[in-house]
């Protein structure tokens, strides 16, 4: 006989009941088959586990030693089954979420509490990525999903746009532009603009900014480039120029930097969740649901708290 979980269940039931009849009722089986299975288990172990007497049975020394490990195995098997069921239902398992730096303050504070509440048994890992690595990380399976800014070009990657986000101008608070409640786009013609690299992965946001400036007939001088919002703000603070950044950058509240919207027009980017189309990770479903609730439907409460920040800084 090869020992199976059912044999351990039979043994534990009899060890706790110390009576074949009661143990058989508890197990939902007849008494004779139970007796056969217990004797077969004792034969496989090579030692008697019970001493029989007129009123029932008692554990032998071998039976007492076997009881604890048998219970541990049964509990471990039950836990493993529960973990598997939770993973299949999206309540457990492992999810690696990549995110672009510019989304850390605007998206993560709203998304993560909802995701942890929806999947309390899941192991959640966060991985910071930049625009040039975000899509590749999803394609290569380094992350389960990524919070990114479109466009997403790889045919095996699904991207669902969750929310728009306004782009604004970051400048030193000593700049003459900071005296405006909203900056005229034409004023950028006299400024040095810190721009995005023209790498293919970042061409979407760079193209959006370029189209915006061309629409207004403005060609500012360009100097330096940035891959993360934090770098852009550091360059602005260093006096290298002004930068067009996502509005959530204002949440960083960097001393010495003012943020303003544009006067005549608005410029927008988008936040999306992307994942491989062939992923079988069931946590994608609760992640997408949490992302829709946290980020969908327009500006977040965090942004709304800062709606009047430019006016207060003027």
Number of C-alpha atoms within 10 A of each C-alpha: 8 7 11 9 12 11 17 20 16 20 26 20 19 26 20 13 17 20 18 22 18 16 22 20 12 13 15 9 12 13 16 11 11 20 16 10 16 19 16 16 22 16 13 13 13 10 14 17 25 22 13 14 9 5 9 15 17 19 19 15 13 15 20 14 12 17 17 11 12 18 15 11 14 16 12 12 13 12 12 12 12 13 17 15 14 19 19 15 15 22 23 22 20 17 19 18 21 26 24 23 20 24 19 14 16 23 20 17 13 18 19 16 13 19 21 17 12 18 21 14 16 20 13 17 12 13 15 16 22 18 22 16 15 25 28 16 18 23 20 10 13 15 23 23 30 26 29 26 27 22 17 19 12 13 9 14 18 18 23 17 19 21 18 17 19 15 24 23 24 27 26 22 18 11 14 9 23 22 16 17 19 19 20 14 19 17 12 18 14 11 16 18 23 24 22 23 16 13 11 11 21 20 18 17 22 18 13 15 20 15 13 17 18 11 9 12 12 16 16 16 14 16 14 14 16 16 17 17 21 16 12 25 27 15 21 22 20 11 13 19 23 27 26 23 26 21 24 24 25 23 14 12 13 14 9 13 21 24 29 25 22 18 13 11 11 12 17 15 18 17 22 22 22 26 24 21 12 9 14 10 15 18 27 17 12 18 23 19 15 21 24 18 14 22 22 17 11 11 16 17 13 15 19 10 10 16 13 11 18 18 15 9 15 15
